[in-house]
């Protein structure tokens, strides 16, 4: 059981620095204690198990990662102009810390911590996919897009954009230009769903 006290945030932040850098298996309690500037005894007084510490780090990092909106849902104008701008914002959001570090940690430990992986997926759905689905629904209502399963197309768009920028960033340290990825994804989406295409 986690104990909260005066140095709780200090201990958690130190643990976050080590877990996000070294992963769960690679993180040592000694390194975490040094990063948090506390003794191991103090560390264990807050988190008696390493797994509890990691879960708390993922929870806090997720809260921080999803605090910023991924794009402006109030953007106006024709869909052909607004969508690439929205997707550019999404790509830039996906590439910025702590989202990239969080994705790396959650993906690496999804088997060991399935509940935290499911929570991350649910946050992606609630904070990213659902807002985009509402924007797409608005374009359908105004006749700019053909009627279709906007929830599914929103998830497809989010996956298309975020995967194309995050995967190379994680594997090579470099990501393609966000605006190019966004423009190509928007063009593909509009080729399938623009009004009059069906």
N, C-alpha and C positions, 0 to 999 in steps of 0.2 A: 504494500500500500504506500502511495506517495504521501509524504509529509510536507506541508507548506510552511515556510517560515521566512525570516528576514533575508536569507541568502538564496532563496529558491530561484529567483530569476537569474542570479549570477551563476548558479550551478547549471541551470538549464541552458543558458546561453553558451557557457563553456562546453557543455556536452554537444550542443548544436554545431559549434565550430569543428569539433573533432568528428562527429558522426557524418556530417555533410562532406567532410574532406576525405575521411578514411573508410566510410561505410560502417555497417554494424559490426561485422566480423573483425575488421581491421582496427577498430577503435579500442584502445586500452583504457582501463580505469585510471591508470597513472597519468596518461596524457590528458584525460578529461579533467582530472583534479588539478593538473598544472594549468590548463587553459582557463579553468574556473577560478584559479587562485584560492583553492581551499584544500584542506587535508582530505585524505580518503575517508577518514571517519566522518567528516562533515558531509561528504558526498553521499555516503551510505545512510546517513541520518535522514536525508531527503528521498533518496531512491535506493531501497534495499536490493533491487535487482537491476541489472544492466538493461533488460528488456523494457522495464517500466520507464527508464530514462529515455530510451529510444522512442517509445510510443509518445511520450510527452513532447519530445523534440519534434516529431512528425506533426503532432496536433498543433503546436504553436507555430511551426513553420508553415503549415497549411493555412492557418488563420491569416498569417502575414502575407502569404503568396496570393491569396484570393481577396485580400482587402481592396486592392485596386481593381476597378472595372477593366475588363480586357479591351473594351472599345466603347465608343460613344453611341449609345442606342438612340439618341435624339437627332442623329445626323439626317439632314433633309436633302432633297434633290432626287433626280432620276436614279433608279437602281444601278444603271450602268456606271454612274459616277460615284454614288455613295458606297456601293459594295466593295470596290477595290480599296477605298479609304478605310472602311471598317476592317477589312481583312489585313491591311497593312498594320493597323493598330494591334490586331490580334497577334500577328507574327512578332511584333516588337515586344508585346507583353509576354509572350511565350518564351522569349529568349532572355529576359531579364531575371536577375537574381531576385528572390530566392526560388523562382519557379523552375529553372533548369536544374538547380541542385536538388530540389525536392523530387522532381521527376526521376533523377538518377537514383536517389535513395529508395524511393517507393518501388521502382521497377526492380532494383537489385534484391530487395527484401520482400517482394510480394508473396513468395511461398512461405516464408517464415512469419510474416505479419499480414495475413490475408485481410483481416478486418481493417487495417489502416489503408491497404491498397483499395479496398472497396469504398472506403470513405473518400479517398482521393478521387476516384472515378465519379462518385456521387457529387462531389463539389464541382468537378468539371461539367457535369450535366446541369447542375443547378445554377452555377455562376457564369458559365460560358455558352453551353449549347442552348439552354432555354432562352436566354436573352436574344441570341441570334435568331432562334426560331420565331420569337415574337416579331422581330424586325421583318423577317421574311413573310410572315403572315400578313403584316401590314401592306407589304408590296403586292401580295396576292389580292387583298381586299381592294386596293386601288387600281387593279387591272394591269399592273406592270409585269406581273409574273403569272404564269399559268397555274391553276390549282394543282397542288400535289401534296405529298406528305412532307410538310415543312419541318416537322420535328426531325425526321430522318435526314432530310437534305442539310439541315443545320449541323447535325452530328458529322455528316460526311465532310462538310466544308471545314469544320473545326479540325477534324482528323487530317484532312489533306494539307491544310496550312501549317498546323503545329508540328506534324511529323516531318515535313520537308525542311523546317528550320531547326527543330530541336535535335533530330537524329544526327545530322552532320556536326552540329555544335558539340554534342556529347562525344561523338566518335573521333572527330578531327580537330575540334576547337575552333572551327570556322563554320559560319552559316552563310547560305546564299542571301542576296539582298531581299529584305522583307517586301519591298514594293514590287519586285519582279514576281516573287512567289504569289503575292496577293493578286496581282493583275492576271496571272495565268489561271489561278483558281477561280477568280470571278468570271473570266471568259468561259471556262469549262462549265461552270454553274449556269451561266446565262444561255449557253448553247443548248442546254437541256431544258431550262425552265422559263425562258423568256416568253412573254405573252405572244400568242400566235404560232408558237412552235409545235403546238399539239392540235 
